[in-house]
Amino acid sequence: MIMTKNYKILTSYIKVVSSQITDTESYIYLKENIPKYSLGIDIDSFPLKNNMAEVNIKLSFDNKNESVKKAYFEMTHTTIVRVEESAVNEKNLKKIFLSDVPTEMYPEIETKFFEIVKSIGYPEIKLEKKINFKEMFEKNQK
């Protein structure tokens, strides 16, 4: 079965970048404790006029077990999407915003995020596994 794409990506950009390394000790701590840090992802969307929407994918890289945040990185990437009139219903929009757009945009977003983190001074950060937005979306629909 061939699925036709019922949306078009109009543009995308980095909306917010935030980084905090409180001091030199925190920088060294992070370098030594990178495996304890994990990538978090949040997705939200906002309707715009003319069947358009803003899809925000926020990546955060921090240690959830720290009582005091020694260091963290965060980036929100925004994608502006126009949805075909025939796809404007709750079920289709959820799939487009939470699965289709993130799947299409994520490789670019991940590259930008890690380029920023690398330029801050952490060149060795890599993700072990790829994120499957389609699988996450389907799991959350049950």
C-alpha positions as CSV (number, residue, x, y, z in Angstrom):
1,M,0.0,0.0,0.0
2,I,1.5,3.3,-1.0
3,M,0.9,6.2,1.4
4,T,0.9,9.6,0.0
5,K,2.3,12.4,2.1
6,N,-0.6,14.6,3.3
7,Y,1.6,17.5,4.6
8,K,4.4,19.6,3.4
9,I,7.3,21.0,5.4
10,L,7.5,24.7,4.7
11,T,10.6,25.6,6.8
12,S,12.4,24.7,9.9
13,Y,14.8,26.4,12.3
14,I,16.4,26.3,15.7
15,K,14.1,28.2,18.0
16,V,15.9,27.9,21.4
17,V,19.4,26.7,22.4
18,S,20.3,26.5,26.1
19,S,23.4,25.2,27.7
20,Q,24.6,25.4,31.3
21,I,27.9,24.3,32.7
22,T,28.0,25.9,36.2
23,D,31.8,25.8,36.6
24,T,35.1,24.0,35.6
25,E,34.4,21.1,38.0
26,S,31.0,20.6,36.4
27,Y,32.6,20.5,33.0
28,I,35.1,17.8,34.1
29,Y,32.4,15.9,35.9
30,L,30.3,15.8,32.8
31,K,33.2,14.6,30.7
32,E,33.8,11.8,33.2
33,N,30.1,10.9,33.6
34,I,28.8,11.1,30.0
35,P,27.3,7.6,30.2
36,K,25.0,8.7,33.0
37,Y,23.5,11.4,30.8
38,S,20.5,10.7,28.6
39,L,18.6,12.3,25.7
40,G,15.1,13.4,26.4
41,I,12.6,14.3,23.7
42,D,9.4,16.4,23.9
43,I,7.1,17.2,21.0
44,D,4.4,19.7,20.9
45,S,2.5,21.5,18.2
46,F,0.5,24.7,17.8
47,P,-2.1,25.5,15.0
48,L,-1.4,28.4,12.7
49,K,-3.6,29.9,10.0
50,N,-4.3,28.3,6.6
51,N,-3.9,24.6,7.7
52,M,-0.4,25.3,9.0
53,A,1.1,24.2,12.3
54,E,4.3,24.7,14.2
55,V,5.8,21.4,15.4
56,N,8.4,21.8,18.2
57,I,10.8,19.0,18.9
58,K,12.8,19.7,22.1
59,L,15.9,17.7,22.8
60,S,17.5,17.8,26.3
61,F,20.7,16.1,27.4
62,D,21.1,15.8,31.1
63,N,21.6,13.5,34.1
64,K,18.1,12.9,35.6
65,N,19.7,11.5,38.8
66,E,21.6,14.6,39.7
67,S,20.0,16.5,42.6
68,V,21.8,19.7,41.5
69,K,22.1,20.2,37.7
70,K,25.8,20.5,37.0
71,A,25.4,20.7,33.3
72,Y,22.7,20.3,30.7
73,F,22.0,21.1,27.0
74,E,18.7,21.8,25.4
75,M,17.5,22.7,21.9
76,T,14.1,23.3,20.5
77,H,13.8,22.8,16.8
78,T,10.7,24.2,15.1
79,T,9.2,22.9,11.8
80,I,6.4,24.7,10.1
81,V,4.1,22.3,8.3
82,R,1.1,22.8,5.9
83,V,-1.4,20.0,6.1
84,E,-3.7,19.1,3.2
85,E,-7.3,19.9,3.9
86,S,-8.3,16.2,3.6
87,A,-6.0,15.3,6.5
88,V,-7.3,17.9,8.9
89,N,-8.8,15.7,11.6
90,E,-7.5,14.7,15.0
91,K,-6.3,11.2,14.1
92,N,-4.3,12.4,11.1
93,L,-2.9,15.5,12.8
94,K,-1.6,13.5,15.7
95,K,0.2,11.0,13.4
96,I,1.6,13.9,11.3
97,F,2.8,15.9,14.3
98,L,4.0,13.1,16.6
99,S,5.3,10.5,14.1
100,D,5.7,11.7,10.4
101,V,7.3,15.1,10.9
102,P,9.7,13.9,13.7
103,T,10.7,10.9,11.6
104,E,11.4,13.1,8.6
105,M,13.2,15.9,10.5
106,Y,15.0,14.0,13.3
107,P,18.2,13.1,11.4
108,E,18.8,16.9,10.7
109,I,17.8,17.9,14.2
110,E,20.1,15.3,15.8
111,T,23.0,16.5,13.7
112,K,22.4,20.1,14.6
113,F,22.1,19.3,18.3
114,F,25.3,17.3,18.5
115,E,27.2,19.9,16.4
116,I,26.2,22.5,19.1
117,V,27.1,20.2,22.0
118,K,30.4,19.4,20.2
119,S,31.2,23.1,19.8
120,I,30.5,23.6,23.5
121,G,33.3,21.2,24.3
122,Y,31.9,17.6,24.3
123,P,33.0,16.0,21.0
124,E,32.5,12.4,22.1
125,I,28.8,12.4,22.7
126,K,27.0,9.9,20.5
127,L,23.6,8.1,20.7
128,E,23.7,4.4,21.0
129,K,20.3,3.8,19.4
130,K,18.1,5.6,16.9
131,I,14.7,6.9,17.9
132,N,11.7,5.3,16.2
133,F,8.9,7.9,16.4
134,K,6.5,5.7,14.5
135,E,6.9,2.9,17.1
136,M,6.6,5.4,20.0
137,F,3.5,6.9,18.5
138,E,1.8,3.6,17.9
139,K,2.6,2.4,21.5
140,N,1.0,5.6,22.9
141,Q,-2.2,5.1,20.9
142,K,-3.1,1.9,22.6
